[in-house]
Amino acid sequence: MTAKDMLISWLNDAYGMENSLVKILEHQIKDAKDYPEIQTRLQTHLEETRRHADLVKGCVESLGGKTSAVKAGMASLFGQVQAHSTGAAKDELVKNALADYAAENFEVASYTSLISAAQALGEQQVATVCQQILQEDAAMADWLQQNLPTVTQQVLTVATR
């Protein structure tokens, strides 16, 4: 496997990751129906995530690769399972926020690595796209970190009624 093939493979992993997060976010938006501020932020991030998937797909194709249907399919299946895993829990919103915070930080780490790989291979366009995605994912991680105490308190308030 060449270094370029490795970068394409890693981009395919990112493409699958973005597609799995689309499924998760779609479900979480429904879960947050009683929390309009959270629902609005999740909707915004869903739109970003869909765009991220398209951008990553464009990077793969610009390098002469194809997105992996197997990786995307497995990621989508994982996303559906993950989305339904907290469905019956009364503290679902908190569990979703915790999982989202972990996922966003994983994405930040993934895109940091992709930026480094793209730069090392002279693929500045790919590095620029990954940097843009990283900034949006870091912003979502920051939002989650700042809002987790409020989400937790809101869930506790509803639970004690």
Backbone bond lengths (Angstrom), bond angles and torsions (degrees), N, CA, C in turn:
res aa  C-N    CA-C-N  psi(-1)  N-CA   C-N-CA  omega(-1)  CA-C   N-CA-C  phi
1 M - - - 1.460 - - 1.527 108.06 -
2 T 1.326 115.52 128.68 1.459 119.95 177.84 1.529 109.80 -79.43
3 A 1.320 115.66 167.12 1.461 120.18 177.65 1.529 110.42 -61.94
4 K 1.326 117.30 -38.18 1.462 121.04 178.01 1.529 110.57 -65.00
5 D 1.323 117.13 -40.96 1.467 120.61 176.78 1.524 110.75 -61.95
6 M 1.326 115.66 -37.71 1.466 119.98 179.05 1.532 110.21 -65.21
7 L 1.329 115.98 -42.81 1.467 119.75 178.28 1.534 109.81 -61.82
8 I 1.315 117.34 -43.66 1.471 120.73 177.65 1.528 110.40 -60.39
9 S 1.319 117.23 -41.88 1.462 121.16 178.68 1.527 110.83 -62.43
10 W 1.311 116.55 -43.84 1.466 120.60 179.11 1.524 111.12 -65.66
11 L 1.326 116.43 -38.43 1.467 119.62 176.08 1.526 110.70 -64.59
12 N 1.329 116.61 -36.27 1.464 119.94 175.37 1.525 110.91 -63.95
13 D 1.322 116.63 -37.48 1.471 119.67 175.20 1.533 109.92 -61.08
14 A 1.335 116.18 -43.36 1.463 120.74 179.56 1.532 110.50 -65.08
15 Y 1.319 116.24 -38.83 1.465 120.84 177.68 1.534 110.22 -61.46
16 G 1.304 116.53 -45.05 1.460 120.71 176.86 1.519 111.86 -63.17
17 M 1.332 116.18 -41.19 1.462 121.25 179.41 1.525 110.10 -60.89
18 E 1.325 116.78 -45.83 1.466 120.28 -179.82 1.527 110.73 -62.25
19 N 1.318 116.98 -42.59 1.467 120.28 -179.80 1.526 111.88 -65.95
20 S 1.322 117.62 -35.64 1.465 119.04 177.43 1.528 110.36 -68.06
21 L 1.330 116.12 -36.80 1.459 119.61 179.51 1.528 111.94 -69.05
22 V 1.329 117.59 -28.66 1.463 119.97 174.99 1.523 109.75 -58.89
23 K 1.327 116.80 -47.08 1.475 121.02 -179.90 1.526 110.89 -62.08
24 I 1.309 116.23 -43.66 1.468 121.03 -179.30 1.526 110.43 -62.86
25 L 1.329 116.33 -47.91 1.462 119.94 -178.21 1.526 112.27 -64.69
26 E 1.328 117.30 -38.63 1.463 119.77 177.21 1.530 110.76 -57.26
27 H 1.313 116.17 -43.22 1.468 120.43 179.48 1.533 110.94 -69.02
28 Q 1.325 116.98 -41.86 1.455 120.42 -177.26 1.524 112.61 -67.24
29 I 1.310 116.68 -30.55 1.466 119.90 176.79 1.531 109.43 -61.66
30 K 1.307 116.65 -40.76 1.467 120.93 176.78 1.530 110.08 -65.49
31 D 1.330 116.73 -41.31 1.469 121.26 -179.71 1.529 112.16 -61.81
32 A 1.329 116.59 -29.34 1.467 121.31 -174.37 1.534 112.30 -93.51
33 K 1.321 117.33 20.79 1.470 120.69 -175.19 1.532 113.06 -57.14
34 D 1.314 117.23 -29.29 1.466 120.58 -179.43 1.530 112.53 -91.38
35 Y 1.315 116.86 5.61 1.464 122.68 -177.41 1.530 108.32 -131.29
36 P 1.330 117.91 80.43 1.466 121.46 -170.93 1.532 114.78 -59.24
37 E 1.320 118.33 -36.37 1.474 119.86 179.65 1.528 110.50 -64.92
38 I 1.318 116.07 -43.33 1.462 120.91 178.99 1.528 109.46 -66.73
39 Q 1.311 116.28 -44.55 1.460 120.59 -179.00 1.534 110.83 -60.34
40 T 1.322 116.73 -41.44 1.469 120.85 179.32 1.523 111.25 -63.83
41 R 1.325 117.08 -42.92 1.479 119.82 -179.71 1.522 110.60 -67.63
42 L 1.324 116.98 -39.51 1.466 120.39 177.22 1.531 110.79 -64.38
43 Q 1.327 117.31 -39.03 1.467 120.88 178.61 1.528 110.30 -63.47
44 T 1.310 116.16 -43.23 1.471 120.25 177.27 1.521 110.26 -60.36
45 H 1.324 116.25 -43.98 1.462 118.99 -178.28 1.532 111.41 -71.25
46 L 1.316 117.59 -30.32 1.462 120.20 174.54 1.527 109.79 -61.13
47 E 1.320 116.62 -45.23 1.468 120.14 178.24 1.527 110.84 -62.23
48 E 1.341 116.49 -41.46 1.471 120.04 176.51 1.524 110.54 -61.82
49 T 1.320 116.51 -43.75 1.461 121.66 -176.59 1.525 111.28 -64.64
50 R 1.317 116.81 -41.00 1.472 119.59 175.30 1.528 110.48 -60.73
51 R 1.314 115.86 -42.52 1.469 120.43 178.18 1.521 110.51 -65.70
52 H 1.328 116.81 -38.80 1.469 120.42 177.72 1.527 110.35 -58.19
53 A 1.329 115.70 -45.22 1.473 119.43 179.48 1.525 110.42 -59.07
54 D 1.316 116.32 -43.68 1.470 119.98 178.84 1.528 111.47 -64.22
55 L 1.321 116.71 -41.77 1.463 120.61 179.40 1.526 111.41 -63.62
56 V 1.328 116.20 -43.17 1.466 119.95 179.92 1.529 110.19 -65.74
57 K 1.317 116.09 -41.24 1.468 119.93 176.44 1.528 109.95 -58.11
58 G 1.321 116.54 -42.45 1.464 121.11 177.08 1.520 112.33 -61.45
59 C 1.319 116.91 -37.60 1.470 120.91 177.62 1.530 110.49 -64.93
60 V 1.322 116.06 -45.22 1.473 120.74 178.95 1.523 109.17 -57.93
61 E 1.308 115.71 -48.30 1.466 120.31 -177.50 1.525 111.73 -66.82
62 S 1.348 117.60 -35.75 1.466 120.36 179.32 1.525 111.52 -65.76
63 L 1.323 116.41 -23.59 1.465 121.30 178.02 1.531 111.77 -90.22
64 G 1.328 115.90 2.21 1.460 119.88 179.21 1.516 113.91 88.17
65 G 1.317 117.16 10.82 1.463 121.02 -179.78 1.508 111.61 -100.25
66 K 1.297 114.44 178.02 1.464 122.45 175.65 1.519 107.79 -125.97
67 T 1.333 115.60 146.81 1.459 117.77 176.69 1.522 108.20 -70.25
68 S 1.304 115.00 144.06 1.446 122.15 -176.83 1.521 110.37 -82.97
69 A 1.315 116.25 114.35 1.466 120.60 177.97 1.521 110.73 -63.90
70 V 1.318 116.57 -34.90 1.469 120.53 179.80 1.523 110.32 -66.19
71 K 1.352 117.36 -49.13 1.465 120.24 179.28 1.519 111.19 -63.00
72 A 1.328 116.99 -42.27 1.459 120.13 -179.68 1.528 110.47 -65.79
73 G 1.317 117.20 -41.11 1.466 121.20 179.26 1.512 112.37 -64.82
74 M 1.323 116.33 -44.48 1.466 120.25 178.60 1.529 110.68 -64.59
75 A 1.325 116.52 -40.30 1.457 120.19 179.38 1.522 110.89 -65.59
76 S 1.325 116.21 -39.71 1.463 120.07 178.36 1.530 110.92 -63.90
77 L 1.313 116.26 -42.38 1.464 120.93 177.23 1.528 110.25 -62.39
78 F 1.328 116.98 -45.17 1.462 121.03 177.45 1.531 109.76 -59.31
79 G 1.332 116.35 -42.02 1.463 120.37 179.57 1.513 112.35 -61.28
80 Q 1.331 116.63 -39.93 1.469 120.04 178.85 1.518 110.89 -66.54
81 V 1.321 116.97 -42.50 1.470 120.81 178.54 1.521 109.97 -63.64
82 Q 1.332 116.73 -47.18 1.463 121.91 -179.87 1.531 110.32 -60.42
83 A 1.316 116.22 -42.12 1.464 120.51 -177.73 1.526 111.88 -61.60
84 H 1.318 117.56 -34.04 1.464 121.05 -176.94 1.534 113.12 -94.31
85 S 1.313 117.38 -3.93 1.468 119.82 -173.68 1.522 113.76 -69.17
86 T 1.326 118.25 -24.14 1.470 119.91 -179.47 1.516 111.96 -108.15
87 G 1.308 117.60 7.30 1.458 122.67 -172.46 1.508 116.32 -53.50
88 A 1.301 119.11 -37.95 1.454 121.02 -175.82 1.528 113.20 -90.43
89 A 1.305 117.75 -4.99 1.456 121.21 -175.16 1.526 111.23 -82.02
90 K 1.342 116.00 138.82 1.461 120.60 176.85 1.525 111.04 -70.49
91 D 1.322 115.57 -24.04 1.458 120.35 -179.93 1.534 111.14 -100.11
92 E 1.327 114.99 28.17 1.465 122.44 -175.81 1.532 112.35 -54.33
93 L 1.316 117.93 -40.90 1.460 120.85 -177.58 1.526 111.41 -63.70
94 V 1.314 116.65 -40.07 1.470 119.91 178.26 1.527 109.68 -68.19
95 K 1.328 116.45 -45.27 1.468 119.35 179.17 1.523 111.16 -61.52
96 N 1.323 117.02 -39.59 1.462 120.43 176.48 1.526 111.04 -61.56
97 A 1.333 116.79 -44.43 1.460 120.91 -179.19 1.528 111.13 -63.51
98 L 1.327 116.91 -39.98 1.463 120.41 177.95 1.530 111.07 -64.19
99 A 1.332 115.80 -45.69 1.465 120.39 179.27 1.529 110.65 -64.74
100 D 1.314 116.70 -39.85 1.467 120.33 179.32 1.523 111.32 -65.02
101 Y 1.320 116.70 -40.91 1.466 120.40 179.21 1.527 110.07 -61.86
102 A 1.315 116.78 -43.86 1.466 120.51 177.57 1.528 110.58 -63.63
103 A 1.329 117.05 -43.61 1.468 120.99 -179.07 1.525 111.48 -64.01
104 E 1.322 116.97 -42.35 1.468 119.72 -179.61 1.525 111.05 -64.74
105 N 1.322 116.79 -39.30 1.460 119.03 178.33 1.533 111.41 -70.03
106 F 1.321 117.36 -33.05 1.469 120.87 173.78 1.528 109.45 -63.98
107 E 1.324 116.31 -41.86 1.465 119.84 177.77 1.527 110.90 -62.45
108 V 1.321 117.45 -43.65 1.465 120.92 178.56 1.532 109.66 -57.85
109 A 1.315 116.77 -45.02 1.470 120.30 178.48 1.527 110.87 -63.83
110 S 1.323 117.16 -42.49 1.467 121.14 -179.82 1.514 111.41 -62.16
111 Y 1.321 116.90 -46.51 1.462 119.71 -178.87 1.524 111.92 -71.08
112 T 1.316 117.76 -30.07 1.468 120.32 173.77 1.527 109.71 -60.65
113 S 1.318 116.16 -43.92 1.463 121.12 178.13 1.529 110.77 -66.13
114 L 1.325 117.38 -43.80 1.463 121.02 179.42 1.528 111.94 -62.14
115 I 1.304 117.34 -39.44 1.469 121.19 177.46 1.519 109.78 -60.53
116 S 1.313 116.29 -46.72 1.462 121.00 179.62 1.527 111.34 -60.84
117 A 1.318 116.56 -44.82 1.471 120.91 -179.95 1.525 110.59 -64.24
118 A 1.316 116.96 -45.35 1.469 120.50 -179.10 1.531 110.72 -62.85
119 Q 1.315 116.94 -42.73 1.463 120.05 178.65 1.523 111.07 -64.16
120 A 1.320 117.14 -41.13 1.470 120.62 179.98 1.529 111.64 -62.91
121 L 1.337 116.30 -28.65 1.466 121.10 -179.65 1.528 112.49 -95.63
122 G 1.326 116.78 4.62 1.458 120.19 179.13 1.521 113.73 73.96
123 E 1.310 116.93 20.88 1.470 122.21 -179.40 1.529 109.11 -98.58
124 Q 1.333 115.66 71.79 1.463 121.34 -173.97 1.519 112.61 -64.46
125 Q 1.329 117.82 -35.43 1.472 120.88 178.68 1.536 109.96 -60.78
126 V 1.329 116.49 -44.03 1.468 120.92 178.71 1.528 109.43 -64.39
127 A 1.333 116.42 -43.00 1.468 120.23 179.34 1.527 110.74 -61.18
128 T 1.317 117.11 -40.23 1.470 121.15 -179.87 1.522 111.19 -65.04
129 V 1.325 117.05 -43.93 1.467 121.34 178.00 1.528 109.64 -61.25
130 C 1.319 116.22 -46.31 1.473 120.09 -179.11 1.526 111.36 -64.04
131 Q 1.331 117.18 -35.19 1.470 121.03 178.02 1.529 110.34 -65.04
132 Q 1.326 116.64 -41.10 1.470 121.03 177.93 1.532 110.22 -62.06
133 I 1.321 116.96 -45.68 1.462 121.10 179.21 1.526 110.18 -63.49
134 L 1.319 116.40 -43.94 1.470 121.28 179.60 1.529 110.15 -56.75
135 Q 1.324 117.54 -44.09 1.469 120.48 -178.56 1.532 111.19 -61.69
136 E 1.315 117.15 -41.23 1.466 119.87 -179.85 1.527 111.36 -70.08
137 D 1.330 117.04 -38.10 1.461 119.82 177.67 1.526 111.26 -69.32
138 A 1.318 117.27 -37.41 1.465 120.43 176.73 1.526 110.46 -64.84
139 A 1.330 116.24 -38.17 1.476 119.86 177.58 1.527 110.70 -63.81
140 M 1.333 117.10 -39.77 1.470 120.02 178.38 1.531 110.13 -67.48
141 A 1.333 117.16 -41.20 1.473 120.39 177.71 1.528 110.11 -61.07
142 D 1.332 116.71 -41.86 1.464 120.47 178.18 1.527 110.84 -63.25
143 W 1.339 116.47 -43.37 1.458 120.29 179.23 1.522 110.20 -60.66
144 L 1.322 116.22 -45.03 1.466 120.01 179.37 1.522 111.22 -61.21
145 Q 1.327 116.60 -44.60 1.467 119.81 -179.90 1.528 110.86 -61.57
146 Q 1.317 116.53 -42.44 1.464 120.44 -179.29 1.527 112.29 -69.44
147 N 1.321 117.21 -31.40 1.461 120.94 -174.14 1.520 114.61 -99.04
148 L 1.310 118.20 -8.13 1.462 120.58 -179.43 1.531 112.68 -58.76
149 P 1.342 119.72 -42.13 1.470 117.97 177.33 1.539 112.52 -60.57
150 T 1.310 117.66 -40.42 1.460 121.36 179.71 1.524 110.81 -66.19
151 V 1.324 116.41 -44.71 1.470 120.34 178.20 1.525 109.50 -58.99
152 T 1.312 116.81 -45.53 1.460 121.65 -179.61 1.517 110.54 -60.27
153 Q 1.326 117.32 -46.52 1.459 121.16 -179.71 1.524 111.88 -64.88
154 Q 1.332 117.21 -38.68 1.457 120.30 178.85 1.532 110.45 -63.96
155 V 1.316 117.16 -42.67 1.472 120.94 179.79 1.526 109.97 -65.62
156 L 1.331 117.55 -40.80 1.460 120.52 177.75 1.536 111.21 -63.36
157 T 1.312 116.72 -40.10 1.465 121.39 179.87 1.529 110.39 -62.72
158 V 1.318 116.55 -45.42 1.473 120.63 179.35 1.521 110.17 -65.53
159 A 1.338 117.12 -38.67 1.475 121.22 -177.21 1.522 111.97 -68.45
160 T 1.325 117.57 -28.82 1.473 119.92 -175.93 1.527 112.28 -92.33
161 R 1.320 116.88 3.74 1.476 119.46 178.43 1.498 111.26 -78.54
